[in-house]
Amino acid sequence: PGEAISASLTWKSRMELAYATQFAVDTYEDADGMQYEAVSVADGSRFLLIPEGGKVPEDLPDSIQVLKRPVKQIYLVATATMDMFRMLGALPDIRFSGTDASGWYIPEAKEAMENGSILYAGKYSEPDYERIVSEGCGLAIENTMILHSPEVKEKLESLGIPVMVERSSYEEHPLGRLEWIRLYGLLYGKEQEADAFYEEQLKKIEPIMEKEDTGRTVAFFYITANGAVNVRKPNDYIAQMIGLAGGTHVLNDRLSAEENALSTMNMQMEDFYAAAKDADILIYNSTIEGELYSVDELLAKSTLFSDFKAVKEGHVWCTSSQTFQ
């Protein structure tokens, strides 16, 4: 805090975050008392939010991307953030989507694309630059997939479009992931709504986190197209949410939380059987390969499931396909 980014700005304060570690926000003031917010993201990118009527400091380092309030005409590629925009009433600020109408499960997003208030502008690796530039895009919000196409990020920036890579999936604590709503609230001038929403969620969730561990074990998984079992790593936020809810992610002590960005890994059915056949609860993740509607559909994936304790006792659950949105 307090880093001098311009001779014309004086540092005032830093946003206090309860759980998030992947971004920081510092408030600066100019000689007229106007407030500027500097946003730092853990990947090293930095942004300065210029208030309406404020001036871009002439001595601002080139490494700091400029965002002018109000930030409008957003190109939203990170699908998991759409629901935060919906909660903030900021959907009208989104003009372009990296997902077409058929890919959205959020009714308001689907409707906005069907009526043309949000336009499809190509997926993360192949954006429609002409369309994005012609409408004056104010910010591209990408997910970490953009790291596989660095030339796209460079091209957007060279066209004068600031790019923010949404890193909430790197938050170690699930409530840190949720706290990103406070960053979006700041960008769209909805700080109070974002803070109120976040505080309300904490009030609901923190009492659950304080309860005794139930001792019940849980496996969260899905079967891939080639018959492997995809599971969460111990440091993944789903595994942590199971822990916060009083359960134990059954694979925690069998897997290493090796350091790479992927929060999941594949294992062979025999290894999964050994690890999870005595689990109290099975949760099938249907966001990738489609929903299951009965235990028979699970058994069709592998007859080994008939030996699982959770199957025998009827403790098998399935997420719906829109969970991550």
Salt bridges, closest charged atoms under 4 A:
GLU3 OE1 - ARG46 NH1 3.05
ASP26 OD1 - ARG14 NE 2.91
GLU29 OE1 - LYS12 NZ 3.97
GLU37 OE1 - ARG69 NH1 3.20
ASP83 OD1 - ARG86 NE 2.58
ASP93 OD1 - LYS72 NZ 2.87
GLU108 OE2 - ARG86 NH1 3.89
GLU135 OE1 - ARG95 NE 2.83
GLU157 OE2 - LYS153 NZ 3.02
GLU179 OE2 - ARG182 NH1 2.94
GLU191 OE2 - ARG69 NH2 3.36
ASP195 OD1 - ARG182 NE 2.87
ASP236 OD2 - ARG232 NE 2.82
ASP278 OD2 - LYS277 NZ 3.68
ASP280 OD1 - LYS309 NZ 2.58
